[in-house]
Amino acid sequence: MAERGVRVSDPRVMRALSHPARIEIVEYLNDSGASVTATECASMVGLSPSATSYHLRELAKYGLVEQAPSRGDGRERRWRSVAAGLRIDPDMDEPAANAAARALVELYLHRDLERARDWFSRMEREPEEWKQVGTLRGSRLLITPGELTELIEKITELVDPYQIRERQESAPEGARRVAFNVAAFPEAEKA
């Protein structure tokens, strides 16, 4: 399976990313491929331009974003993503990496749970066509590591053509951003 995005394994980088505004900034830049100023980004994350500028500099220090070419006279500082995504991949034998990864995963899971709660709170106001397709589905599988790898590869292959960054210029009318999450992990063995 081809690896997507920047590999994040350093606990310092995971800790630097472990802030809701920083995750939003990186996600927006990764999704859009856009270059933005701190002021443009500030309205998106609900912070002041100076606070957003600080977060962008910190993200750049750890290689998660980079300075983009200026569009004008060079006085404005623009920022862009370094890749289309991130892969959180800690060294599981390193306690500091495990702790940083757990904190980062907690932040992502909290954000995704809030997105799901938001969907269910507004679902009755959504157009019928979206009510019918929005779903929260869980399955419990009996599967080998090789079969799970194959399943994840197939899901990735199905999802990739719909990635925002690749499709934003050519999406059909009526297309909306959709949060699509896949979590696959073995359950604890029962005693």
Helices and strands as residue ranges (DSSP letters): E 6-8, H 11-17, H 20-32, E 36-37, H 38-45, H 49-61, E 65-68, E 78-81, E 86-88, H 95-122, G 123-125, H 128-133, H 145-159, G 160-162, H 164-167
